[in-house]
Amino acid sequence: MVEIVDWQGIWATVMGSLGRIILIVIILAATVVVARITKRLLHRYFHKAKKAKLVRVDETTYAFLKHFITGVIYVVGIGVALYTIPGFRTLSVSLFAGAGILAVIIGFASQAAFSNIVSGVFISIFKPFRVGDRIKLQSGLYGVVEDITLRHTVIKTFENIRHVMPNSKISEETIENMDLGDPEIHKFIEYGISYDSDIDKAARVIREELTKHPDFLDKRTAEQKRKKEPAVTVRVVAWGDFSIQLRAAVWTKDNAAAYRLRTDTLKSIKERFDEEGIEIPFPYRTVVMKKDRKKSSRRKRI
């Protein structure tokens, strides 16, 4: 018995599968294009509105919202692509059904991905830090927040190195935010002078060098200025093994200015100390060689 091959049916099946594959590719490509266009439009609208002061949305909310909307577009696009495949049609329908969404949330709740998304939402709402803030983590990482996505936060260090931290991890950290609230810094700087040096003279030099620095802020009240109280307070805080420790308290506009003031004045105060004859102490040590000690003991016996 001769079996008759249904070439017409095979051709129809192949063309149907090929057409479905082409449709899936078109849907996925359209999803990528729509996501990129949406991100670009959001970026353009936000910066124009911010420049014109039409909205009060900050960089942190915008960054998270941008990534969230992009994620939703990708989920919808992938769901539509799955719907075109008969085997995945039930799954794609459940993704958009109320019960299906709840099932997906419960399924992902114990996973790190969902935990990072929830942490990202909390960061966007409560704003312990914002895009552009300078932060220092308990682990010692110090840098500027560059981006906050659905999954992670990008921190750029001052060496231009990017650290990518999951949102769930950074939410558990103790964060020191230099730009949260009042950015002004009350900086304490310590200097050591020898016991033979004039304390009042050293304090005067320290005040003069700190007050003439461009990053110094005079925070005295009108009453304090009227009473001619010093703009910089210099106090003796410790008697060390080799030095007397003086501590100066100064104000600057932010943490970066405080760093510049400290490093610049360490140099200028050292130069002024040399000019004024104020000694910066260093430990003196007397080294006794063992063989010399033996010779000395022999002479005593003789």
C-alpha positions in Angstrom: 0.0 0.0 0.0 1.5 3.3 -1.1 1.4 6.1 1.5 0.5 9.5 0.1 2.4 12.4 1.6 0.3 15.5 2.1 2.8 18.0 0.9 0.2 20.7 0.9 -0.5 20.2 4.6 3.2 20.1 5.4 3.7 23.3 3.5 0.8 25.0 5.3 2.2 23.9 8.6 5.7 25.2 7.8 4.3 28.5 6.5 2.1 28.8 9.6 5.1 28.2 11.9 7.3 30.6 10.0 4.6 33.3 10.0 4.2 32.8 13.8 8.0 33.2 14.3 8.1 36.3 12.2 5.2 37.7 14.2 7.0 37.0 17.5 10.1 38.7 16.2 8.1 41.7 15.1 6.4 41.9 18.5 9.7 41.7 20.4 11.3 44.2 18.1 8.3 46.6 18.5 8.6 46.1 22.3 12.2 47.2 22.3 11.5 50.2 20.1 8.5 51.3 22.2 10.6 51.0 25.4 13.4 53.0 24.0 11.1 55.7 22.6 9.2 55.9 25.9 12.5 56.2 27.9 13.7 59.0 25.5 10.4 60.9 25.7 10.3 60.6 29.5 13.9 61.9 29.7 13.1 64.8 27.4 9.9 65.7 29.1 11.4 65.5 32.6 14.4 67.7 31.9 12.3 70.3 30.0 9.7 70.4 32.8 12.4 70.6 35.4 14.1 73.4 33.6 10.8 75.3 33.3 9.9 74.4 37.0 6.6 72.8 35.9 7.1 69.6 38.0 8.5 68.9 41.4 9.7 65.3 40.6 13.3 64.8 41.6 16.0 62.7 39.9 15.4 59.7 42.1 11.7 59.4 41.4 12.3 60.0 37.7 15.0 57.3 37.5 12.9 54.7 39.2 9.7 55.6 37.3 11.7 55.4 34.0 12.9 51.9 34.8 9.5 50.8 36.1 7.6 51.9 33.0 10.2 50.3 30.8 9.9 47.1 32.7 6.1 47.1 32.3 6.4 47.6 28.5 8.8 44.6 28.3 6.4 42.4 30.4 3.4 43.4 28.2 5.5 42.8 25.0 6.7 39.4 26.1 3.2 38.4 27.2 1.8 39.3 23.8 4.6 37.3 22.1 3.8 34.3 24.3 0.1 34.6 23.5 0.8 33.9 19.8 2.3 30.5 20.7 -0.6 28.1 21.4 1.4 26.2 24.1 2.0 29.4 26.1 -1.3 31.0 25.5 -2.7 29.9 28.9 0.4 31.2 30.7 0.2 34.6 28.9 -3.5 35.0 29.8 -2.8 34.2 33.4 -0.2 36.9 33.5 -2.9 39.5 32.8 -5.6 38.0 34.9 -6.1 39.2 38.5 -5.6 35.7 40.0 -2.6 35.2 37.8 -1.0 38.4 38.9 -1.5 37.4 42.5 0.0 34.0 41.8 3.0 35.5 40.1 3.6 38.0 43.0 3.4 35.1 45.6 5.7 33.0 43.5 8.3 35.7 43.3 7.9 37.1 46.8 10.6 34.8 48.2 13.0 35.5 45.5 15.8 38.1 45.4 14.4 39.7 42.2 11.1 40.6 43.8 12.9 41.7 47.0 15.1 44.1 45.1 12.0 45.6 43.3 10.2 46.2 46.6 13.3 47.7 48.1 13.7 49.9 45.1 10.1 51.1 45.5 10.8 51.9 49.2 13.9 53.8 48.3 11.9 55.8 45.7 9.2 56.6 48.2 11.1 57.3 51.4 14.3 58.6 49.7 17.1 57.8 52.3 19.3 58.9 49.4 18.7 60.5 46.0 20.4 60.4 42.6 23.4 62.7 42.9 23.8 62.3 46.7 27.2 61.6 48.2 26.8 58.6 50.5 29.1 56.4 52.7 28.0 52.9 53.5 28.8 50.9 56.7 31.0 48.6 54.5 33.2 51.6 53.7 32.0 52.3 50.2 32.0 56.0 49.5 30.7 57.7 46.3 27.9 59.4 44.4 24.6 57.7 43.7 24.5 57.6 39.9 21.3 55.6 39.2 18.5 53.6 40.9 16.9 50.9 38.9 14.2 48.3 39.6 16.9 45.8 40.7 20.0 47.7 41.8 21.6 51.0 42.8 24.7 52.3 41.0 27.3 54.1 43.1 30.2 55.9 41.4 33.3 56.4 43.6 35.6 59.4 43.3 38.0 57.1 41.5 35.3 56.8 38.7 34.6 53.2 39.6 31.0 52.0 39.5 29.7 49.7 42.2 26.4 47.9 41.5 24.5 47.0 44.7 21.2 45.1 44.8 18.5 47.3 46.3 17.7 44.8 49.0 21.4 44.8 50.2 21.7 48.6 50.3 18.4 48.9 52.1 20.0 46.9 55.0 23.1 49.1 55.2 23.6 52.0 57.6 24.0 54.9 55.2 25.8 58.2 55.9 24.3 60.7 53.5 26.3 63.9 53.1 23.6 65.7 51.1 20.5 64.8 53.2 19.0 67.9 54.9 21.4 70.7 55.7 24.6 70.2 53.6 26.8 72.5 55.8 29.6 70.7 57.7 30.9 71.5 61.1 34.5 70.2 60.7 36.9 69.4 63.5 40.6 69.5 62.6 43.4 68.6 65.0 47.0 69.9 65.1 49.9 68.8 67.4 52.5 71.2 68.7 55.5 70.6 71.0 55.4 71.2 74.7 57.9 74.0 74.3 55.7 75.9 71.8 53.5 78.9 72.6 49.9 77.6 72.6 48.3 81.1 72.1 50.6 81.9 69.2 49.8 78.5 67.6 46.1 79.1 68.0 46.3 82.5 66.4 48.1 81.1 63.4 45.5 78.4 63.0 42.7 80.9 63.2 44.3 83.2 60.6 44.9 80.4 58.1 41.5 78.8 58.4 39.5 82.1 58.2 41.2 83.3 55.1 40.5 80.0 53.2 37.8 80.6 50.5 35.7 77.6 51.7 35.4 78.9 55.3 32.0 79.9 56.5 31.5 82.5 59.3 28.6 81.2 61.3 28.8 83.7 64.1 25.6 85.6 65.0 25.4 89.3 65.0 25.7 89.3 68.8 28.9 87.2 68.6 30.4 89.5 66.0 29.5 92.5 68.2 31.3 90.9 71.1 34.3 90.1 68.8 34.2 86.4 69.5 36.6 84.5 67.3 35.2 83.0 64.1 37.2 79.8 64.7 37.3 78.1 68.1 40.7 76.5 69.0 40.9 74.5 72.2 43.5 72.2 73.8 41.9 68.7 73.8 44.7 66.4 74.9 48.2 66.1 76.3 49.9 63.5 74.2 53.2 61.6 74.8 55.1 64.0 72.6 52.6 66.8 71.8 49.8 69.1 72.9 46.7 68.5 70.7 44.8 71.6 69.5 41.4 71.2 67.9 39.9 73.8 65.6 36.1 73.9 64.8 35.2 75.4 61.4 32.1 75.5 59.2 32.0 74.9 55.4 29.2 74.7 52.9 29.4 71.0 52.2 31.6 67.9 52.7 33.7 68.6 49.5 34.5 72.1 50.8 35.5 70.7 54.2 37.9 68.3 52.5 39.5 71.1 50.5 39.8 73.3 53.5 41.4 70.6 55.6 44.0 69.6 53.0 44.9 73.1 52.0 45.3 74.4 55.5 47.4 71.4 56.7 50.0 72.7 54.2 49.6 76.5 54.9 49.6 76.0 58.7 52.7 73.9 58.5 54.4 76.7 56.5 53.2 79.3 59.0 54.4 77.2 62.0 57.9 77.0 60.4 57.9 80.8 60.0 56.7 81.5 63.5 59.1 79.0 65.1 56.3 76.7 66.3 57.5 73.1 66.5 55.5 70.2 65.2 56.7 67.4 67.5 57.9 64.0 66.5 59.1 61.2 68.9 62.7 61.1 70.1 64.2 57.7 70.6 67.6 56.8 72.1 69.0 53.6 70.6 71.5 51.7 72.8 73.5 49.0 71.0 74.0 45.8 73.0 77.8 45.5 72.3 78.3 49.1 73.5 76.5 48.2 76.7 78.8 45.2 77.3 81.9 47.4 76.8 80.5 49.9 79.3 79.9 47.2 81.9 83.5 45.9 81.5 85.0 49.3 82.1 83.1 49.7 85.3 84.4 46.4 86.6 88.0 47.5 85.8 
